Structure formats: structure tokens, C-alpha cells
Amino acid sequence: MQKKYILFLIIFLVLVNSCQKETSESKQWDENILARVGDKTISKAEFIRRAEYTPRPKYCQQDFPIHKKIILNSLIAEKLLALEGQDTTAIFSNKSFTSYLKGRKEQAMRQYLQYKMGHERVEKIDTTKALKLAQFSKRKYKVDYITATNADTAQKIVNALKQNQEFSDVVNNYYILDSIPKKSVKWHEVEDDRVMEAFFTKNHDKNDIIGPIPVSNNQYLIAKIDQYEENVGENRQEFLNRFKRVVDYETRQAADEEYTEYVRQVMDGKKLNWNRDILIELVNIVAPQYLNSREEQKNRLQNIFWKIEKREHDIQTDREKLNNIRNQELFNVGGDSWTVERFLQYRRVHPLVFRKRKMKNHEFTENFQMAIVDMITDYYLTKEAYKQNLDEVSIVSRNYNMWKDHLAGMYMFGNYQKKLQVDSTDKSQEKIINKYYNPYIDSLQKKYSSMIEINADVFNDIEITKMQMIANKTNAPFPILVPPFPVLTNDHKMDYGSLMQ
């Protein structure tokens, strides 16, 4: 039976590779428009993302039809608020607001550039490797393991293990442990590609030594297979589902390789040269702010993100010292000079992303430099994205407008709350919504009713879940994928607007 599966998969792989290039540069993601509010729209995909990629309030957490209506009313209310404030100059002239939105747009442009120059360039996947993954990915390994803290120690441990010494004896020569760590390893649960490659692209037997595998900075995984078992009872559909995940994985790998090569070509010849004296001065000014406690950083970032009218994106620093070096060159890239001021201004659009989340004081300078290198790489990739007019791609525009309308809408709603002196942190949230928010949103629904259209067919086709999550994109200047759910109304009545023709 397994041979029949393998024969079928070989044929399937041929078809996959022959269809790999069906995507074209002009292809746009399908957009089913769910609602129109003036010149603003809500797509089906945006509705689902806003409903499921961030926690919803209790009054619409379930998958009931009535809750689905509350969600749509809330998203339309957000658009109505943005429409109400579209002539308000206070927010649209705010430099932090415009910089933030530009950063959001350019991040989306780079994501689309990665798709275009990575995924769309994949002509075929490595069928040999895919078949091996299909063969071995059904295994579940039980291993003894240790994580060595440097490459030299890791290699010494592996060399000793290859001399048939006991795993516990070797490990205890280097580390004091109460017991040897044990772990189950399943291919679809492995997040690190290097670990996946080591375990599931070749045949392993009991007592085999795997590693050392570099898994992070100065961390090397070494494992000894204690035993393994195979899912021998899976049916054809289970097998094909697993193989589809294998193909998806291999496609992503191939796309990553294509994009890595593209980035290398873009950055070829662009050498970054530091002004070490100014770098050290800047590090001394900003390091204390970045090395705050986790809670302090969280609070600061929340203030920056949600109260952009009150404070700038620039970190709070010793202004006098900073002003002394603002016009000094911090670095140059191929002759293109970046002063401290230019760097600080661009950081409004592209906040620094540190590769290492936790660092000691003496590690900050090096990590600060690496974060700037990554920022400059994104700067040039963004320029390439503009050259290809990726700011005009519909999915980029929709992402930009989603954030723009949310921030503008919440700004207008914040002004409304101030006028009423409503304490939005009151524990009786629903009482406040019923007393203050619903009537205000009702008035906006009536005011703009002739400008609102709803696609009932698309709405009825949407299925939502009870899922509560916060979706993030790691290693990105703006990691939060969608804005928080707009707590504006708990009304499920849809007695405004008209049906979309």
C-alpha cells in the first residue's frame, strides 16, 4: 500500500512542479467586498482577520449569527468615524501619525516584494527531498538531548558520543544536571528548519547521535535517539494531507532561498561604514531606554502606538546631548551619508528590530549595529518595492487603509469620549456602550445611511470561530498584524444602509 502512495506522490509532485508558475506578477488576491462606507470598503478577508486575529469583547466572542452582526456593525462604525474625521487636520498633519502609516505601508510593500521575488520565482521544488520528508515525517522520535552553550563544547560532546560512551556520562562531564532532558520530536511541531532537516530528511535508527545543530546564538542541540515510532495505520487521506504539508514546507524553503539571493543582489556593493565616535555617543544616550525592564518597554510601546497625538515615536533621551550630534554622520552606505538626525527620522518609519530580545549591557552596541544594518537593508528593499509600484498593489493599499481608518476612527472616538468625560476603563463597559456609544454610532449610521452598502451573500457566507488570539509577525518593525477590535457598539441591528447590488 505504501508503494502505491509513493508512486501516486511522484505523479503528484510532477503536477505540482508543472503548476508552480501559475501565479503571475499581475495576480491580485481575490477580494470579496463585504461592505462599502462612502469611498471606504471592508473585504471578507479583512472581516475575518479583524474578528479572529485579535481578542473580541465578551459581547461578541462567540460564533453566533448575532455576534457576527455585532462584529460587522463595529467595523462599519470604525469606518464611519474615519469618514466623520476625514477633514480633521489635527491627526492627518501629525508627523507621528503619518510616519507610522508610511511605515505600515512600506512593511506591507516589502512583504509583497518577498512574495513576488521569492514565491513567484519558485519553478519547482526538490522532489527528492520532498519524498524523503514524506517518508520520514510520519515518525515520532523520543530523544535524550542537551543544549551546549558553545560550538567547541558541542563538538567535543559529539566526538565522545561517537566513541560509544554513555550519553549521561558524557554530558555530566560538562554540565551538572539532576537528570538528562528528554523530548518527543514530531516533524510538524518543529519550528526550527535546521532541526527539521537533521531529523526528518534521512533515516535514523535507535542510538543515533544527531547534531550538533546550531539553534540560536551560541546554542547547539545534541540529541540521542532513544526510540521512534511510525504512524503505520494512517489512511490515504491522512498520508496525502501530511504530504501536502511537506510540499508547502518545501515551497516555502525554495521561496526563502530565492528571496535571500534577491536580497544579496540588491545589497551587493553597499558597504556600511561607521563613524565609531558618534556611534558610541549615540549608544550611550539611547541604550538605557532600550534596556528598560520588559514591563516598562511594553508600557512605552503601548503609549507610542495608541497615543500618537500625545508623544512622538522618538525615544525619550537626553535632548541636549542628542542635539550636539544630530548633524554628525553616524554611518554611510556606499557614500550615502546618514546623519544621526536622518537615522532618527527614518526610525519613525522603521523602528529598530533587535535580533536578540534579551541582552546584557555590554552586548547592546553590537546588537544596536545589527539592528541598524537590518533597517538599512529594508531601506533599500523598500526602494526596490517603490520602483515596482508595489505601493499600488491592492493588498498593500487595503492594509494601509485598514490601519489609517482604524487610527483616524479611534482618534475621533477619543475626542467624543473626552467631550462626555467618559471613563472607558469603567468595569461596567456594556453600560457605557449602551448609554453613550450606541446612540452616537446610531446617529452616524443614520447620517451616512445612503453611503453604506452591505453584501448579504458575502456576509452570510462568512464563518467565524471562537478563537481568541493576538497574531504577530516576528522580526518586523510593526509586529501586530491587525488593529485591536473596535469597542464601539454592541448593537446587532442592521437597520441602515442598503443591500449591495
Helices and strands as residue ranges (DSSP letters): H 2-18, G 20-22, E 33-37, E 40-43, H 44-52, G 58-60, H 65-84, H 89-92, H 95-117, G 119-121, H 127-136, E 139-148, H 151-161, H 167-172, E 182-186, G 187-189, H 193-200, E 209-216, E 219-230, H 236-267, E 272-274, H 276-290, H 294-306, H 319-325, E 329-333, E 336-339, H 340-349, G 361-363, H 364-387, G 390-392, H 394-420, H 429-432, I 433-437, H 438-447, G 449-451, E 452-454, H 456-461, E 498-499
